[in-house]
Amino acid sequence: MDLECVNKAQIGLVGSLAFFGWLAASFFLPSWSDIYGRKWPYIGSMVVQLLAIGGLLLSHSIVLTTALMFVVGMCSVGRWTVAYIYLLEMLTTPKQKALGPFVNASAGLGLISSTFYLTTISKNTMPYEFSIFILNLVSVVCGFFYLPESPRYLFAKQEFEKCKMILQRIARVNGSEKDLSIITLAPEKNSSDYGAFEINEGSNEVAPVRAPSPF
């Protein structure tokens, strides 16, 4: 794209509208993830972002590029905000504490890698953008076919059988041979905490687990 004759303010708007898109989607996408689950708002955002990145690769118009950057910004809510909650709800508390800071710190990797690419490798951004497109495509395919719904979300919705099936699948992937079919999940008595539950397995007593409610 030839930007030599484009107004500098219009060039600045390309990056600014991405943040406006993030702001706009923040009003509804997190709420959708509380209603419809974590997986599909995340996958949907990644699919729309994939199309937007494809459009950016083909775009020769500053107006189209600016509009697509707004869309990418909107998708960032699902790709980042919802996905972060989605990830933490898949992890035990110790692993949440270990991985949480790393995930937050990784937010700057895109800026660091793009700066490194432009200053040391090439001024041609097409290979870099194409690599992002491929990574996005891989994420969509793997997420669609491999990622389950958040078990914490299903528990909060009292869909206990689905929750137990996903916990069994997670256990199997982690190499555990424990049979979770003998476990009964039930809401903790007199508790409205999101994720609070009792595990009844014979006469074993297991302390309830609590997490702050997003509802």
DAGI-V879184 format. One record per run of one state. SS is the DSSP state (~ for helix, > for strand, _ for the rest). FROM is the first residue (numbers start at 1). TO is the last residue. If there is no record, write none. Layout:
ss/from/to
SS/FROM/TO
SS/FROM/TO
//
This chain:
ss/from/to
_/1/7
~/8/25
_/26/28
~/29/36
_/37/37
~/38/58
_/59/61
~/62/88
_/89/92
~/93/121
_/122/125
~/126/146
_/147/150
~/151/156
_/157/159
~/160/173
_/174/179
~/180/182
_/183/183
>/184/187
_/188/193
>/194/201
_/202/203
>/204/204
_/205/208
>/209/211
_/212/215
//
